[in-house]
Amino acid sequence: MNLRTMVASAATLLAMAGCASNGPAGQGVPVPVHDQSALGSRGYFYVGGRYTGEAAQQVMSGQAYVEVLVPRHIRRPYPLVLIHGAAQTATNWMGTPDGRKGWADYFVEQGYLVYMIDQPMRGRSAWHPQDGATRMFTAPVLERQFTATARLGDWPQAKAHTQWPGQGPLAGRRGDPVFDAFYATQVESLASNTDTQRHNQAAGAALLDRIGPAVLLTHSQAGPFGWLIADAKPGLVKGIVAVEPSGPPFENSTNATGKARPWGLTDVPITYEPAAGRAEDLAVERQAAQKPELFACWMQKEPARQLPHLRDVPVMVMAAEASYHAVYDHCTAQYLQQAGVHTEYVRLADHGMRGNGHMVMLEKNNLDIAQFIDQWLQRTVR
């Protein structure tokens, strides 16, 4: 799809959705308002979903809210689809809890057509009781995992965390305005990883059918969605940036224990070659730990089955220095590489971006990381 076609397609979608233009700022707006002069238009639409239940009482289930930002001048060849993680919504990309510019505006300024979703059954994508049980992250859990990890985290890398915004003795804790603003954004999400992945694969595939080829940028829980959407629509996924994707393969680490992701990268079936009819068909073995502070990865026994639908999709797996993902994200990257996927494993600290935790898009150096992603995409995606 050329740039002219992309602009026309986006304009059509916005017209269908009811597009809102930027008007003058209101008087006394009590929140930061960022310059959006690079933004041409914006709007929203829904994709996916199906009617469920008895005919007289049917509701739509599984649809996903999509917000689209169209720059005045499109300068990048493919749109970016931003997919948030557990307990989050598209607000992750729209700004930071201390009022700074978010990734969505930054990528628009670079000339990307940007699509942001609320996962099915999340945020502005309707949840119904029959969709299944939900879970909610408590404030103490987020303090430990995301915001005050230098004090509360119990993995070896946690003490290096310096990038969460906030000052004083309550920084990253309840009672600090930045933390409170962040926690206010948290929402319930489906408890079932299997159901979550199935719904997001279907909605993501429907989105690509509508908008055409795109790059997927996933965070955390959304990591498996990237692999599954590419598996469903391999010709339409031009690249995947997996920021601390859910992992490692086959077994939980750090924040949980026990078996997980029986298909290696996912909880639901993904295409292997030779075919694997059941997850149990994947023969795996545990490697020795590379360093004492790193998880010992589970890998396939050789010859490893390949992931043919991801073979032509360039992938970046990104890990932050102080996050709990620093313990095991190398396993996800190595598993992809073993399965024939062109994967680059990026440790932010190796590129001068030190002290980050899991919520990199909200931290003090968030735009430095966004710039790094843009540069990687320009070098890598064709």
N, C-alpha and C positions, 0 to 999 in steps of 0.2 A: 504494500500500500504506500503510494507516494504522499508527500506532505500535503499537496492540494486535496487529495482524497481524504486524508486524515482530518483536515480542517472541515471539509464539507460534512464528513460523517459526524464529527463532534457537534457541529452546528445543528445537524438534524436531530441528534439525541437531545440537545438542550431545548430545541424548539418543542420536541415531544414532551419533555419533562416540565417545561415552564421555567425558563431561565431567569435568574435575578441578576441585574446589573449592579455595579458598585455606585451607590449614591453618595452624597456628601455625608460626612460623619455627623452624628447627632450631637447635641449639646450635652456636656457633662457626662460623656461615656466613661464609666468607672474602670474600664479595663484597657490594657494596651491595645492600640490599633496600629498595625504595621502597614508600611507602604506596600500597596498592591498595584503599582503602576504597570508592572509586567503582565498583570492578569487582563485578558481580553474579555472573558465571560465565564460564568459558572452555572452549574445546575445540578440536577440529580435525576436518577431513575432507579428502577428495580429490575433485577434479573432473577431468573429461576423461579422456583416455587411450584407447587402443585396443590390442587384441591384434595383435601383429605376428609374422611368421616362419611357418615351416612348422607345421602343426597339432600335431605331436608335440613341438615345442620352442617354443611360443609364449610370449612375455612381453608384459607391458603396457608401453606406451611413450607418453609425452606427458602423463601425469597430473601435476597440480599439487597440492602440499600447501597447505592453507589453514588458518590459525589464526584463530579468532574470539574476540573479546573483547566481552562483553555488559555494558554499564553497568547499575548498579542502577536508574538512571532515564534512559530514552532521551529526550533533549530536542532532538535534531536530526532533521529529517524523513527524511534518507536516510543509509544507511551509507556509510562510507569504505572503499574498497579500496586498500590500500597496496602498490605494486609497485616493487620495488627495481631497481637498475641492475646493470651488468656486474660480475662477480666477487663480488657481494654476495648476501646472503640476507635473510630477514625480520629477522635480528638488527639490521639498520640502524635499525629502528623501536622496538626493545625497550629501548634504553638507549644510553649513550655510552661510549666506551672509557675515560673517566676516571670512570665510575660515576654520572653524573647521569641524571635522568629522560629517557626518550625520547619520541618523538612518539606512540607507541601509547597509553601511559598518559595523556599529556596530552589526546588526543582523546577517550578514554573519559571523562575527568573533565568534558569539555565536553558529554557526553551523546551521543556518536557510538557506534553499533554499528560495530566496527572489524574488518575482515578483512585479514589479512596473508598474502601468498603467498610460497612459494619457487618461482621460475620452473621450468617443466618442464626436466628433466635438470639440476637444480641443487639443492644442499643436500639437503633431505628429500624432494625429488621425484626419483625414481630415474633415473640415467643408465645406459645399457647401451652396450657398445662399438659396436654396430650403429647407435646414434643419431648417430654422427659424431664428428669430432675436437673436442677441447677446447683451450682456451687458459688461461693463468694469468698474472695481473699480477705482475711481480716487485716486490720491495720498492723498488728505486730508481725504478721507474716511478711508484709511488704517492707516494713522497716528492716527486717533481717535480710531479705533477699534482694531488695532493690536500692534502698535509700540510705541506710545507716549500716552498711555491711562492714565498714572498717571497725566498728565497735561490736556489732552483733553477729556477723558472719563467722562460721566455724570451718570454712574451707581454707586451705593454705594461702590462697591469693587474696583473700578478702581484705587484709590489712592495707592493701595498696589503693583502696578506693578513696579518691579525692575529688571526683568530678560532679557529684550530686550538688545542685544549687541549694543554698541555704547557709545561714551563719549562726554562730552562737552555740550554746550547749545543747539546744534542741534540734540542731540541724539534722534533717532526715528523720525526725521523730514527730509524733503527734504533738500539736501545739505550735510547731513551726509553721508559719503561713504557707511556705512553699510545699511542705509535705501535705498540709491540709488541703491545699488546692489540688494537688495530685490525687489524694485519696478520694476527693469528691467526684472524680471522673470514673471511679471503678464501678463495674456493674457485674451482675450475675452472668454466668455462662454455663452452657451445658456441662453436666458432670461426665458424660460419656465421651471419651476420646474417639471411640469408633464412630459414634453418630456425628460428632463434630467434623471429623475428617470426611465422611461421606457427604454431608450437606455442603461443605465448603468446596469439595471437588466438583460437585454438580453445579453450584452457583458460579464458581470460577470458570468452568467450561462454558457455561451459558454467557458469561460476560465476554469471553474471548470470541465466541461465535458472533457476538454483536459488534465488538469494537475492532476485531482483527488482531494482527500480531502485536505483541507487547512484551515488556520486561516485567517480571514479577519481583517485588521486593517484599520479603516476608520477615516477620520478627517472632522469635520464640515459638509459641504454640502453633503459629502459622507455618513453621518450617515444613512439616509434612504436606501442607496444602500445595506448596510449590512443586514438590515431587509428583503429587497426585494430579494436579492440573496439567503439568507437562506430560504426564503419562496419558491423560485423556486427550490432550490437544497438542501433540509434539510439534506440529508444524507452525503453531501459533505462539509458542513460547520462545522468545529470542534470547533470553538470558534469565538467570535467577540470582538475585543477591539475597542470601539467607543469613540474616543477622541473628546470630546465636539461636539456631534452629533447635526445636525439640529433639532431644537425644539423650544419651548415645544409642547406637543400635543395640537392640535386644534386651538391655538391662538398664534400669534407672540408676542414677548416681547423684550424690550430694544432697538433694532435697527430698529424695524418696529412694526406696530400695525395691528390689524384686524385678521380675521379668516384665518387659514392656516392648512395644513395637516389634511384634513377632515377625513382621515382614522386613525387618532390618531398619528401614527408615520410617515405616508407617505401621499403624494398627490395622489397616485394611489392605486388601490385596493390591499389589502393584505388579506390572508386567516384567517378568524375567525371561531371559533367553539363555539356555534352554528353559522351557516353561516350568514353573513351580505351581502345581495344582493346589498345594496346601503350604502353609507357612512351615510346617514340619519338614518339607522337602529341602529347605535350605540347610545345608550342612555347615556348621560354624565351629570355630575354635577360638580360644582366648589367647591373645598375645601377652607377652610380658610387658609390664609398664615401662614406658620410655624414661620416666623420672618418678621419684617417690610421690610427688604431688599431683601426678596425672593418673587418670583412670586407665586400667588395663583393658584395651578394646577387644570386643568380639568381632571377628572377621569371618568371611566365608572361607571354607577350605578350598584350596585350589584343585581343579580349575574352577574359578568363581563364575557363577551365573552373572550375566550382564543385564544392564537396564537399557534395552534398545531404544526406548522412546525418549530417553534423556541423553543419548549418545551425542547428539549434535547441539546440545544446549550448554553454553558456557555457564559455569557456576562459580560464585564466590561464597565461601563459608567464612563468616567474620566472627572473631571472638575478642572480647574486651579483656583488659589486663586483670581486673579485680573481680570480675563476675564469677559466679559459680559455674558458668559455662566454660571458663578457662580450664576447668578440670577435665573436660571430656569432649569439647567440640572437635578436637583433632580426630577423634574416632569417626565422627560423621563424615568429615572430609576424606579420610582414608578409605572408608567404606564406599563412598561414591567413586573414588579413583579406582578401587579394585574392581568395581562393577562397570568400568569403561566410560565414566562420565568425566569430562574435562573440568576439573575442579581445582580452584586455587584456595588454599587455606591462608587466611589473613589474620595475624595477630596484630591488633591495633598498636600495641606497644612497640612492635618492630618497625613501625612507621611513624614514630614520634608522638603518638596519641596515647598518653599514659593516664592511669588512674581511673579508667572508666568501669562502671558497673553494667548491669544488664540493660538498663533503660537508656541506651546511648542516644536515642533521638531527643531526649529531654535534658541531657546533661550539659554542663557548661561549655563543652567544646563540640556541641552537636553539629554545628555548621562545618567545622573542620572535617568531621566524619562524612557528612553529606557530600562535601567537595571530593573527598577521596573516592566515594562511590561513583560520582559522576565521572571522574577521571578514569576509573577502572572500566566503566561502561563504554566510554569513548574509545578506549584502547581495545576492548575485547569483543564487543557485540557488533555483528555485521548483518 
